[in-house]
Amino acid sequence: MPSVFIINGHGPSFGSPGALNAAFADRASGFFVGEGYEVQTTTIASGYDVREEILKFQKADVVFLQMPINWMGAPWAFKKYVDEVWMAGMMGPLSSGDGRTSAAPKKNYGLGGKLTGRYMISLTGNAPKESFNDPAESFFAGMSEDDLLRPMHLNFKWIGLQQLPSFMAYDVMKNPEIESDFQRFDAHLKEIFRRYISSE
């Protein structure tokens, strides 16, 4: 039975109780159960044990991260999680340090990851879809959603996981279209995990 590790990276903050990210995480869980996956979960805001988190990563074929974009990056609570879990997994279960050797100290930085699975990031954000991938929009200046997530993608690459296409629910505060977002999310999961993964 394949295993998925679902992380709800939301950190409660003013005006953001986390109900939407919890709903996406629950929806993902239901999808994976229906696809025959064993589901492991962590909700950052509820606390976690670092050693248990490392075991979940080691067991998972897929890591699914659900989180909001907070000030152009991951919530502080999830960044703290990365600092604690990734560091505890260094030189051991998650990575063999930074990938370099004394014989070649200038090469292969960041390529010491020991995991062999895949990961997917699902986001909620206040920015509209139209603000990305358009050089005429001066704030992001043509950046994509994944460009904004580059540090997080590098974190997952550090431990050896391979990227799957990301998902984003846009404009969730000023102009929410939640039911449409749920439908797009369901279709995204089906496309990735029924067609892309199963065809490999």
BAKE-73730 format. One record per atom (N, C-alpha, C): residue number from 1; residue in three letters; atom name; y, z, x. Coordinates in steps of 0.02 Angstrom, whole numbers, padded with zeros to 5 digits. Layout:
BEGIN
NUM, ala, CA, Y, Z, X;
...
REM end
This chain:
BEGIN
1, met, N, -00060, 00000, 00042;
1, met, CA, 00000, 00000, 00000;
1, met, C, 00063, 00000, 00044;
2, pro, N, 00108, -00049, 00035;
2, pro, CA, 00169, -00048, 00075;
2, pro, C, 00213, 00010, 00054;
3, ser, N, 00258, 00030, 00099;
3, ser, CA, 00301, 00088, 00087;
3, ser, C, 00374, 00068, 00094;
4, val, N, 00415, 00094, 00049;
4, val, CA, 00487, 00085, 00053;
4, val, C, 00520, 00153, 00057;
5, phe, N, 00571, 00158, 00098;
5, phe, CA, 00610, 00219, 00105;
5, phe, C, 00679, 00205, 00077;
6, ile, N, 00696, 00237, 00021;
6, ile, CA, 00761, 00226, -00012;
6, ile, C, 00807, 00283, 00005;
7, ile, N, 00864, 00267, 00035;
7, ile, CA, 00914, 00316, 00054;
7, ile, C, 00976, 00307, 00010;
8, asn, N, 00996, 00359, -00025;
8, asn, CA, 01059, 00359, -00061;
8, asn, C, 01110, 00392, -00014;
9, gly, N, 01153, 00350, 00016;
9, gly, CA, 01200, 00374, 00066;
9, gly, C, 01267, 00397, 00039;
10, his, N, 01273, 00403, -00027;
10, his, CA, 01336, 00426, -00056;
10, his, C, 01351, 00498, -00036;
11, gly, N, 01413, 00511, -00020;
11, gly, CA, 01437, 00579, -00008;
11, gly, C, 01490, 00595, -00060;
12, pro, N, 01479, 00646, -00102;
12, pro, CA, 01528, 00662, -00155;
12, pro, C, 01598, 00670, -00127;
13, ser, N, 01646, 00640, -00160;
13, ser, CA, 01716, 00646, -00140;
13, ser, C, 01760, 00641, -00201;
14, phe, N, 01824, 00654, -00192;
14, phe, CA, 01871, 00653, -00248;
14, phe, C, 01869, 00586, -00284;
15, gly, N, 01857, 00588, -00349;
15, gly, CA, 01856, 00527, -00389;
15, gly, C, 01793, 00486, -00382;
16, ser, N, 01742, 00512, -00346;
16, ser, CA, 01681, 00473, -00336;
16, ser, C, 01620, 00519, -00339;
17, pro, N, 01598, 00536, -00399;
17, pro, CA, 01542, 00583, -00406;
17, pro, C, 01474, 00554, -00386;
18, gly, N, 01469, 00488, -00382;
18, gly, CA, 01407, 00458, -00357;
18, gly, C, 01359, 00432, -00409;
19, ala, N, 01379, 00431, -00473;
19, ala, CA, 01333, 00410, -00526;
19, ala, C, 01312, 00338, -00518;
20, leu, N, 01357, 00294, -00497;
20, leu, CA, 01340, 00223, -00492;
20, leu, C, 01291, 00211, -00435;
21, asn, N, 01302, 00241, -00378;
21, asn, CA, 01255, 00232, -00322;
21, asn, C, 01187, 00262, -00339;
22, ala, N, 01187, 00318, -00374;
22, ala, CA, 01123, 00347, -00396;
22, ala, C, 01087, 00300, -00443;
23, ala, N, 01125, 00266, -00487;
23, ala, CA, 01094, 00219, -00534;
23, ala, C, 01063, 00160, -00497;
24, phe, N, 01097, 00134, -00447;
24, phe, CA, 01068, 00079, -00408;
24, phe, C, 01006, 00102, -00370;
25, ala, N, 01009, 00162, -00340;
25, ala, CA, 00951, 00187, -00304;
25, ala, C, 00892, 00197, -00350;
26, asp, N, 00904, 00222, -00411;
26, asp, CA, 00850, 00231, -00460;
26, asp, C, 00822, 00164, -00481;
27, arg, N, 00866, 00116, -00489;
27, arg, CA, 00845, 00049, -00510;
27, arg, C, 00801, 00017, -00456;
28, ala, N, 00821, 00027, -00393;
28, ala, CA, 00781, 00002, -00338;
28, ala, C, 00712, 00035, -00337;
29, ser, N, 00711, 00100, -00348;
29, ser, CA, 00648, 00136, -00349;
29, ser, C, 00601, 00108, -00403;
30, gly, N, 00628, 00096, -00462;
30, gly, CA, 00587, 00068, -00515;
30, gly, C, 00560, 00000, -00498;
31, phe, N, 00601, -00040, -00466;
31, phe, CA, 00578, -00107, -00445;
31, phe, C, 00521, -00102, -00396;
32, phe, N, 00528, -00060, -00344;
32, phe, CA, 00477, -00055, -00293;
32, phe, C, 00412, -00025, -00319;
33, val, N, 00417, 00023, -00364;
33, val, CA, 00357, 00050, -00395;
33, val, C, 00320, -00006, -00432;
34, gly, N, 00358, -00047, -00468;
34, gly, CA, 00328, -00102, -00505;
34, gly, C, 00297, -00155, -00460;
35, glu, N, 00320, -00159, -00397;
35, glu, CA, 00293, -00207, -00349;
35, glu, C, 00236, -00178, -00308;
36, gly, N, 00216, -00115, -00323;
36, gly, CA, 00160, -00085, -00289;
36, gly, C, 00176, -00049, -00224;
37, tyr, N, 00239, -00033, -00213;
37, tyr, CA, 00259, 00004, -00154;
37, tyr, C, 00252, 00079, -00164;
38, glu, N, 00235, 00113, -00111;
38, glu, CA, 00243, 00186, -00110;
38, glu, C, 00317, 00200, -00096;
39, val, N, 00348, 00242, -00136;
39, val, CA, 00420, 00253, -00130;
39, val, C, 00434, 00322, -00101;
40, gln, N, 00471, 00323, -00046;
40, gln, CA, 00498, 00384, -00017;
40, gln, C, 00574, 00383, -00028;
41, thr, N, 00604, 00440, -00041;
41, thr, CA, 00676, 00441, -00054;
41, thr, C, 00710, 00498, -00017;
42, thr, N, 00774, 00487, -00004;
42, thr, CA, 00819, 00540, 00020;
42, thr, C, 00887, 00529, -00012;
43, thr, N, 00913, 00582, -00040;
43, thr, CA, 00982, 00582, -00065;
43, thr, C, 01023, 00625, -00017;
44, ile, N, 01067, 00594, 00021;
44, ile, CA, 01103, 00629, 00073;
44, ile, C, 01137, 00692, 00047;
45, ala, N, 01169, 00686, -00011;
45, ala, CA, 01207, 00742, -00039;
45, ala, C, 01164, 00802, -00057;
46, ser, N, 01099, 00791, -00064;
46, ser, CA, 01054, 00846, -00081;
46, ser, C, 01025, 00881, -00020;
47, gly, N, 01041, 00855, 00039;
47, gly, CA, 01015, 00884, 00101;
47, gly, C, 00951, 00850, 00124;
48, tyr, N, 00933, 00862, 00186;
48, tyr, CA, 00874, 00830, 00215;
48, tyr, C, 00853, 00869, 00277;
49, asp, N, 00790, 00858, 00296;
49, asp, CA, 00762, 00886, 00358;
49, asp, C, 00755, 00828, 00408;
50, val, N, 00785, 00835, 00466;
50, val, CA, 00787, 00780, 00514;
50, val, C, 00717, 00756, 00533;
51, arg, N, 00671, 00802, 00545;
51, arg, CA, 00603, 00782, 00565;
51, arg, C, 00568, 00744, 00509;
52, glu, N, 00578, 00766, 00447;
52, glu, CA, 00548, 00730, 00391;
52, glu, C, 00578, 00660, 00384;
53, glu, N, 00642, 00654, 00397;
53, glu, CA, 00674, 00588, 00392;
53, glu, C, 00645, 00540, 00443;
54, ile, N, 00633, 00563, 00503;
54, ile, CA, 00603, 00521, 00555;
54, ile, C, 00534, 00497, 00533;
55, leu, N, 00495, 00541, 00503;
55, leu, CA, 00429, 00522, 00479;
55, leu, C, 00433, 00469, 00424;
56, lys, N, 00484, 00475, 00381;
56, lys, CA, 00493, 00426, 00328;
56, lys, C, 00509, 00357, 00358;
57, phe, N, 00551, 00356, 00409;
57, phe, CA, 00567, 00293, 00442;
57, phe, C, 00504, 00263, 00473;
58, gln, N, 00465, 00304, 00505;
58, gln, CA, 00405, 00279, 00539;
58, gln, C, 00355, 00250, 00489;
59, lys, N, 00352, 00279, 00430;
59, lys, CA, 00303, 00257, 00380;
59, lys, C, 00325, 00194, 00343;
60, ala, N, 00390, 00184, 00338;
60, ala, CA, 00417, 00132, 00294;
60, ala, C, 00408, 00061, 00321;
61, asp, N, 00387, 00016, 00277;
61, asp, CA, 00389, -00055, 00292;
61, asp, C, 00459, -00083, 00278;
62, val, N, 00493, -00052, 00231;
62, val, CA, 00561, -00072, 00212;
62, val, C, 00603, -00010, 00204;
63, val, N, 00664, -00012, 00233;
63, val, CA, 00713, 00041, 00222;
63, val, C, 00768, 00011, 00178;
64, phe, N, 00782, 00043, 00122;
64, phe, CA, 00833, 00020, 00075;
64, phe, C, 00890, 00071, 00074;
65, leu, N, 00949, 00050, 00094;
65, leu, CA, 01007, 00095, 00096;
65, leu, C, 01056, 00077, 00040;
66, gln, N, 01070, 00125, -00002;
66, gln, CA, 01120, 00118, -00055;
66, gln, C, 01180, 00162, -00037;
67, met, N, 01240, 00133, -00036;
67, met, CA, 01298, 00174, -00019;
67, met, C, 01362, 00140, -00042;
68, pro, N, 01416, 00179, -00050;
68, pro, CA, 01481, 00150, -00062;
68, pro, C, 01515, 00132, 00004;
69, ile, N, 01561, 00086, 00002;
69, ile, CA, 01606, 00075, 00058;
69, ile, C, 01663, 00125, 00051;
70, asn, N, 01672, 00167, 00101;
70, asn, CA, 01727, 00215, 00102;
70, asn, C, 01772, 00199, 00161;
71, trp, N, 01833, 00177, 00147;
71, trp, CA, 01881, 00163, 00200;
71, trp, C, 01851, 00115, 00252;
72, met, N, 01824, 00062, 00228;
72, met, CA, 01799, 00006, 00269;
72, met, C, 01735, 00022, 00308;
73, gly, N, 01700, 00073, 00288;
73, gly, CA, 01638, 00089, 00324;
73, gly, C, 01593, 00134, 00283;
74, ala, N, 01543, 00162, 00317;
74, ala, CA, 01495, 00206, 00284;
74, ala, C, 01529, 00273, 00267;
75, pro, N, 01507, 00305, 00214;
75, pro, CA, 01532, 00372, 00198;
75, pro, C, 01519, 00420, 00256;
76, trp, N, 01563, 00469, 00264;
76, trp, CA, 01555, 00516, 00320;
76, trp, C, 01487, 00551, 00317;
77, ala, N, 01463, 00565, 00257;
77, ala, CA, 01399, 00601, 00251;
77, ala, C, 01342, 00559, 00279;
78, phe, N, 01344, 00492, 00269;
78, phe, CA, 01291, 00451, 00297;
78, phe, C, 01300, 00442, 00372;
79, lys, N, 01362, 00438, 00395;
79, lys, CA, 01373, 00433, 00467;
79, lys, C, 01346, 00496, 00502;
80, lys, N, 01355, 00554, 00471;
80, lys, CA, 01327, 00617, 00498;
80, lys, C, 01251, 00612, 00501;
81, tyr, N, 01221, 00584, 00448;
81, tyr, CA, 01148, 00575, 00445;
81, tyr, C, 01125, 00532, 00503;
82, val, N, 01159, 00476, 00515;
82, val, CA, 01142, 00432, 00571;
82, val, C, 01147, 00469, 00637;
83, asp, N, 01202, 00506, 00646;
83, asp, CA, 01212, 00543, 00708;
83, asp, C, 01154, 00591, 00720;
84, glu, N, 01131, 00624, 00667;
84, glu, CA, 01078, 00674, 00675;
84, glu, C, 01009, 00642, 00681;
85, val, N, 00993, 00596, 00637;
85, val, CA, 00925, 00569, 00635;
85, val, C, 00912, 00520, 00692;
86, trp, N, 00958, 00474, 00703;
86, trp, CA, 00950, 00426, 00758;
86, trp, C, 00946, 00462, 00825;
87, met, N, 00990, 00512, 00835;
87, met, CA, 00989, 00548, 00898;
87, met, C, 00924, 00586, 00908;
88, ala, N, 00899, 00617, 00855;
88, ala, CA, 00836, 00654, 00861;
88, ala, C, 00777, 00606, 00875;
89, gly, N, 00784, 00544, 00854;
89, gly, CA, 00731, 00495, 00864;
89, gly, C, 00735, 00457, 00930;
90, met, N, 00789, 00470, 00968;
90, met, CA, 00797, 00437, 01033;
90, met, C, 00743, 00461, 01082;
91, met, N, 00723, 00415, 01126;
91, met, CA, 00673, 00432, 01177;
91, met, C, 00609, 00458, 01145;
92, gly, N, 00591, 00429, 01088;
92, gly, CA, 00531, 00453, 01053;
92, gly, C, 00512, 00409, 00996;
93, pro, N, 00514, 00435, 00935;
93, pro, CA, 00486, 00399, 00878;
93, pro, C, 00526, 00338, 00854;
94, leu, N, 00592, 00338, 00862;
94, leu, CA, 00632, 00282, 00836;
94, leu, C, 00652, 00232, 00890;
95, ser, N, 00664, 00255, 00950;
95, ser, CA, 00684, 00209, 01004;
95, ser, C, 00669, 00239, 01071;
96, ser, N, 00662, 00195, 01120;
96, ser, CA, 00651, 00218, 01189;
96, ser, C, 00717, 00217, 01226;
97, gly, N, 00763, 00259, 01202;
97, gly, CA, 00830, 00259, 01231;
97, gly, C, 00869, 00197, 01211;
98, asp, N, 00909, 00172, 01258;
98, asp, CA, 00952, 00115, 01242;
98, asp, C, 00922, 00047, 01261;
99, gly, N, 00859, 00047, 01281;
99, gly, CA, 00825, -00016, 01295;
99, gly, C, 00828, -00040, 01366;
100, arg, N, 00872, -00010, 01407;
100, arg, CA, 00878, -00032, 01477;
100, arg, C, 00827, 00005, 01521;
101, thr, N, 00814, -00022, 01578;
101, thr, CA, 00770, 00009, 01627;
101, thr, C, 00807, 00016, 01693;
102, ser, N, 00781, 00059, 01736;
102, ser, CA, 00812, 00067, 01802;
102, ser, C, 00806, 00004, 01844;
103, ala, N, 00755, -00037, 01829;
103, ala, CA, 00747, -00100, 01865;
103, ala, C, 00798, -00153, 01843;
104, ala, N, 00822, -00147, 01780;
104, ala, CA, 00871, -00195, 01754;
104, ala, C, 00923, -00159, 01713;
105, pro, N, 00966, -00119, 01744;
105, pro, CA, 01012, -00076, 01708;
105, pro, C, 01068, -00112, 01671;
106, lys, N, 01076, -00177, 01684;
106, lys, CA, 01130, -00214, 01653;
106, lys, C, 01106, -00256, 01594;
107, lys, N, 01041, -00254, 01579;
107, lys, CA, 01014, -00299, 01528;
107, lys, C, 00980, -00260, 01471;
108, asn, N, 00977, -00293, 01414;
108, asn, CA, 00939, -00269, 01355;
108, asn, C, 00967, -00207, 01323;
109, tyr, N, 01032, -00195, 01330;
109, tyr, CA, 01062, -00137, 01297;
109, tyr, C, 01050, -00142, 01222;
110, gly, N, 01029, -00087, 01192;
110, gly, CA, 01019, -00083, 01120;
110, gly, C, 00953, -00109, 01095;
111, leu, N, 00909, -00131, 01140;
111, leu, CA, 00846, -00163, 01119;
111, leu, C, 00786, -00118, 01131;
112, gly, N, 00795, -00053, 01124;
112, gly, CA, 00739, -00007, 01134;
112, gly, C, 00706, 00017, 01070;
113, gly, N, 00722, -00015, 01014;
113, gly, CA, 00695, 00006, 00950;
113, gly, C, 00619, 00002, 00946;
114, lys, N, 00589, 00051, 00912;
114, lys, CA, 00517, 00053, 00906;
114, lys, C, 00491, 00035, 00837;
115, leu, N, 00534, 00031, 00787;
115, leu, CA, 00511, 00015, 00720;
115, leu, C, 00504, -00061, 00712;
116, thr, N, 00462, -00081, 00665;
116, thr, CA, 00447, -00153, 00657;
116, thr, C, 00459, -00178, 00586;
117, gly, N, 00488, -00137, 00544;
117, gly, CA, 00499, -00158, 00475;
117, gly, C, 00565, -00193, 00464;
118, arg, N, 00586, -00192, 00402;
118, arg, CA, 00648, -00225, 00381;
118, arg, C, 00692, -00175, 00343;
119, tyr, N, 00756, -00194, 00336;
119, tyr, CA, 00802, -00151, 00298;
119, tyr, C, 00848, -00195, 00256;
120, met, N, 00871, -00164, 00202;
120, met, CA, 00920, -00197, 00159;
120, met, C, 00974, -00147, 00142;
121, ile, N, 01037, -00170, 00142;
121, ile, CA, 01094, -00128, 00123;
121, ile, C, 01121, -00152, 00056;
122, ser, N, 01131, -00105, 00010;
122, ser, CA, 01162, -00119, -00054;
122, ser, C, 01225, -00076, -00060;
123, leu, N, 01280, -00108, -00079;
123, leu, CA, 01346, -00075, -00077;
123, leu, C, 01380, -00073, -00145;
124, thr, N, 01423, -00024, -00154;
124, thr, CA, 01473, -00025, -00206;
124, thr, C, 01541, -00022, -00172;
125, gly, N, 01590, -00057, -00200;
125, gly, CA, 01656, -00057, -00168;
125, gly, C, 01710, -00075, -00217;
126, asn, N, 01772, -00057, -00200;
126, asn, CA, 01829, -00070, -00243;
126, asn, C, 01858, -00140, -00233;
127, ala, N, 01843, -00171, -00176;
127, ala, CA, 01870, -00238, -00163;
127, ala, C, 01839, -00290, -00208;
128, pro, N, 01877, -00338, -00232;
128, pro, CA, 01848, -00393, -00271;
128, pro, C, 01810, -00441, -00225;
129, lys, N, 01764, -00476, -00254;
129, lys, CA, 01724, -00525, -00216;
129, lys, C, 01769, -00576, -00181;
130, glu, N, 01824, -00594, -00214;
130, glu, CA, 01868, -00646, -00189;
130, glu, C, 01906, -00625, -00125;
131, ser, N, 01905, -00561, -00109;
131, ser, CA, 01941, -00538, -00050;
131, ser, C, 01902, -00552, 00014;
132, phe, N, 01838, -00569, 00008;
132, phe, CA, 01795, -00584, 00066;
132, phe, C, 01788, -00659, 00076;
133, asn, N, 01773, -00678, 00138;
133, asn, CA, 01755, -00747, 00155;
133, asn, C, 01810, -00797, 00140;
134, asp, N, 01873, -00775, 00140;
134, asp, CA, 01929, -00819, 00126;
134, asp, C, 01985, -00804, 00175;
135, pro, N, 01997, -00848, 00223;
135, pro, CA, 02050, -00836, 00272;
135, pro, C, 02119, -00829, 00242;
136, ala, N, 02129, -00854, 00181;
136, ala, CA, 02194, -00848, 00148;
136, ala, C, 02207, -00778, 00122;
137, glu, N, 02154, -00739, 00115;
137, glu, CA, 02162, -00668, 00095;
137, glu, C, 02176, -00628, 00159;
138, ser, N, 02238, -00605, 00166;
138, ser, CA, 02262, -00581, 00231;
138, ser, C, 02230, -00515, 00253;
139, phe, N, 02206, -00474, 00207;
139, phe, CA, 02181, -00409, 00229;
139, phe, C, 02116, -00416, 00269;
140, phe, N, 02064, -00446, 00240;
140, phe, CA, 02002, -00456, 00276;
140, phe, C, 02003, -00519, 00320;
141, ala, N, 02051, -00563, 00308;
141, ala, CA, 02062, -00622, 00351;
141, ala, C, 01999, -00663, 00362;
142, gly, N, 01961, -00674, 00308;
142, gly, CA, 01902, -00716, 00312;
142, gly, C, 01837, -00679, 00328;
143, met, N, 01841, -00613, 00337;
143, met, CA, 01781, -00574, 00351;
143, met, C, 01733, -00576, 00292;
144, ser, N, 01668, -00575, 00307;
144, ser, CA, 01618, -00568, 00255;
144, ser, C, 01602, -00495, 00243;
145, glu, N, 01563, -00483, 00192;
145, glu, CA, 01540, -00414, 00179;
145, glu, C, 01499, -00388, 00238;
146, asp, N, 01457, -00430, 00267;
146, asp, CA, 01416, -00409, 00324;
146, asp, C, 01457, -00400, 00387;
147, asp, N, 01512, -00437, 00394;
147, asp, CA, 01557, -00424, 00450;
147, asp, C, 01584, -00353, 00446;
148, leu, N, 01602, -00332, 00386;
148, leu, CA, 01628, -00264, 00376;
148, leu, C, 01575, -00212, 00392;
149, leu, N, 01511, -00230, 00382;
149, leu, CA, 01456, -00184, 00393;
149, leu, C, 01426, -00189, 00464;
150, arg, N, 01458, -00227, 00508;
150, arg, CA, 01428, -00241, 00573;
150, arg, C, 01403, -00179, 00610;
151, pro, N, 01443, -00125, 00614;
151, pro, CA, 01417, -00065, 00648;
151, pro, C, 01353, -00039, 00618;
152, met, N, 01346, -00041, 00551;
152, met, CA, 01286, -00016, 00519;
152, met, C, 01227, -00062, 00534;
153, his, N, 01238, -00127, 00534;
153, his, CA, 01184, -00173, 00552;
153, his, C, 01160, -00160, 00624;
154, leu, N, 01206, -00146, 00668;
154, leu, CA, 01187, -00132, 00738;
154, leu, C, 01148, -00066, 00743;
155, asn, N, 01166, -00017, 00701;
155, asn, CA, 01127, 00045, 00700;
155, asn, C, 01054, 00032, 00683;
156, phe, N, 01042, -00009, 00631;
156, phe, CA, 00973, -00024, 00612;
156, phe, C, 00938, -00067, 00665;
157, lys, N, 00975, -00113, 00695;
157, lys, CA, 00946, -00153, 00749;
157, lys, C, 00925, -00108, 00807;
158, trp, N, 00964, -00055, 00820;
158, trp, CA, 00950, -00009, 00875;
158, trp, C, 00880, 00022, 00869;
159, ile, N, 00857, 00035, 00807;
159, ile, CA, 00791, 00065, 00798;
159, ile, C, 00737, 00013, 00784;
160, gly, N, 00755, -00051, 00788;
160, gly, CA, 00706, -00104, 00784;
160, gly, C, 00697, -00139, 00717;
161, leu, N, 00736, -00119, 00667;
161, leu, CA, 00727, -00149, 00601;
161, leu, C, 00763, -00216, 00595;
162, gln, N, 00735, -00261, 00554;
162, gln, CA, 00763, -00327, 00545;
162, gln, C, 00799, -00331, 00478;
163, gln, N, 00855, -00365, 00478;
163, gln, CA, 00900, -00368, 00420;
163, gln, C, 00874, -00413, 00365;
164, leu, N, 00880, -00389, 00304;
164, leu, CA, 00871, -00429, 00243;
164, leu, C, 00940, -00440, 00211;
165, pro, N, 00949, -00491, 00170;
165, pro, CA, 01014, -00504, 00140;
165, pro, C, 01041, -00444, 00101;
166, ser, N, 01105, -00431, 00111;
166, ser, CA, 01138, -00374, 00080;
166, ser, C, 01158, -00390, 00008;
167, phe, N, 01174, -00336, -00029;
167, phe, CA, 01198, -00343, -00098;
167, phe, C, 01262, -00301, -00104;
168, met, N, 01309, -00324, -00146;
168, met, CA, 01369, -00284, -00159;
168, met, C, 01390, -00289, -00231;
169, ala, N, 01407, -00232, -00260;
169, ala, CA, 01440, -00229, -00325;
169, ala, C, 01514, -00222, -00311;
170, tyr, N, 01554, -00269, -00334;
170, tyr, CA, 01625, -00273, -00316;
170, tyr, C, 01669, -00241, -00369;
171, asp, N, 01729, -00222, -00347;
171, asp, CA, 01783, -00203, -00393;
171, asp, C, 01762, -00150, -00443;
172, val, N, 01724, -00101, -00420;
172, val, CA, 01691, -00055, -00467;
172, val, C, 01738, -00002, -00496;
173, met, N, 01799, 00003, -00470;
173, met, CA, 01847, 00052, -00496;
173, met, C, 01899, 00020, -00541;
174, lys, N, 01928, -00036, -00520;
174, lys, CA, 01982, -00066, -00559;
174, lys, C, 01958, -00116, -00610;
175, asn, N, 01904, -00150, -00595;
175, asn, CA, 01880, -00202, -00640;
175, asn, C, 01804, -00204, -00641;
176, pro, N, 01772, -00149, -00662;
176, pro, CA, 01698, -00145, -00658;
176, pro, C, 01664, -00193, -00707;
177, glu, N, 01608, -00221, -00683;
177, glu, CA, 01564, -00262, -00724;
177, glu, C, 01493, -00239, -00712;
178, ile, N, 01479, -00176, -00731;
178, ile, CA, 01419, -00142, -00710;
178, ile, C, 01356, -00175, -00735;
179, glu, N, 01354, -00194, -00798;
179, glu, CA, 01293, -00225, -00825;
179, glu, C, 01279, -00291, -00790;
180, ser, N, 01331, -00329, -00776;
180, ser, CA, 01322, -00391, -00738;
180, ser, C, 01298, -00376, -00667;
181, asp, N, 01325, -00323, -00638;
181, asp, CA, 01303, -00303, -00570;
181, asp, C, 01229, -00284, -00570;
182, phe, N, 01208, -00247, -00621;
182, phe, CA, 01137, -00229, -00625;
182, phe, C, 01093, -00291, -00630;
183, gln, N, 01114, -00340, -00669;
183, gln, CA, 01075, -00401, -00677;
183, gln, C, 01072, -00439, -00610;
184, arg, N, 01128, -00443, -00575;
184, arg, CA, 01128, -00477, -00510;
184, arg, C, 01085, -00439, -00460;
185, phe, N, 01087, -00373, -00463;
185, phe, CA, 01047, -00331, -00419;
185, phe, C, 00973, -00343, -00430;
186, asp, N, 00952, -00342, -00493;
186, asp, CA, 00881, -00354, -00509;
186, asp, C, 00859, -00422, -00484;
187, ala, N, 00901, -00473, -00494;
187, ala, CA, 00884, -00540, -00471;
187, ala, C, 00881, -00544, -00395;
188, his, N, 00926, -00508, -00362;
188, his, CA, 00926, -00507, -00288;
188, his, C, 00862, -00476, -00262;
189, leu, N, 00841, -00420, -00290;
189, leu, CA, 00779, -00388, -00267;
189, leu, C, 00719, -00434, -00278;
190, lys, N, 00716, -00466, -00336;
190, lys, CA, 00660, -00511, -00350;
190, lys, C, 00660, -00569, -00301;
191, glu, N, 00718, -00597, -00287;
191, glu, CA, 00723, -00653, -00241;
191, glu, C, 00699, -00634, -00171;
192, ile, N, 00722, -00577, -00148;
192, ile, CA, 00707, -00556, -00080;
192, ile, C, 00634, -00534, -00073;
193, phe, N, 00611, -00492, -00118;
193, phe, CA, 00546, -00460, -00108;
193, phe, C, 00488, -00497, -00140;
194, arg, N, 00500, -00537, -00190;
194, arg, CA, 00446, -00575, -00220;
194, arg, C, 00437, -00643, -00187;
195, arg, N, 00492, -00673, -00165;
195, arg, CA, 00489, -00740, -00137;
195, arg, C, 00494, -00738, -00060;
196, tyr, N, 00546, -00707, -00035;
196, tyr, CA, 00558, -00708, 00037;
196, tyr, C, 00505, -00669, 00075;
197, ile, N, 00494, -00607, 00055;
197, ile, CA, 00446, -00565, 00092;
197, ile, C, 00374, -00589, 00081;
198, ser, N, 00355, -00603, 00019;
198, ser, CA, 00286, -00620, 00004;
198, ser, C, 00265, -00687, 00033;
199, ser, N, 00315, -00730, 00049;
199, ser, CA, 00299, -00796, 00075;
199, ser, C, 00288, -00796, 00151;
200, glu, N, 00303, -00740, 00183;
200, glu, CA, 00297, -00738, 00256;
200, glu, C, 00224, -00731, 00278;
REM end
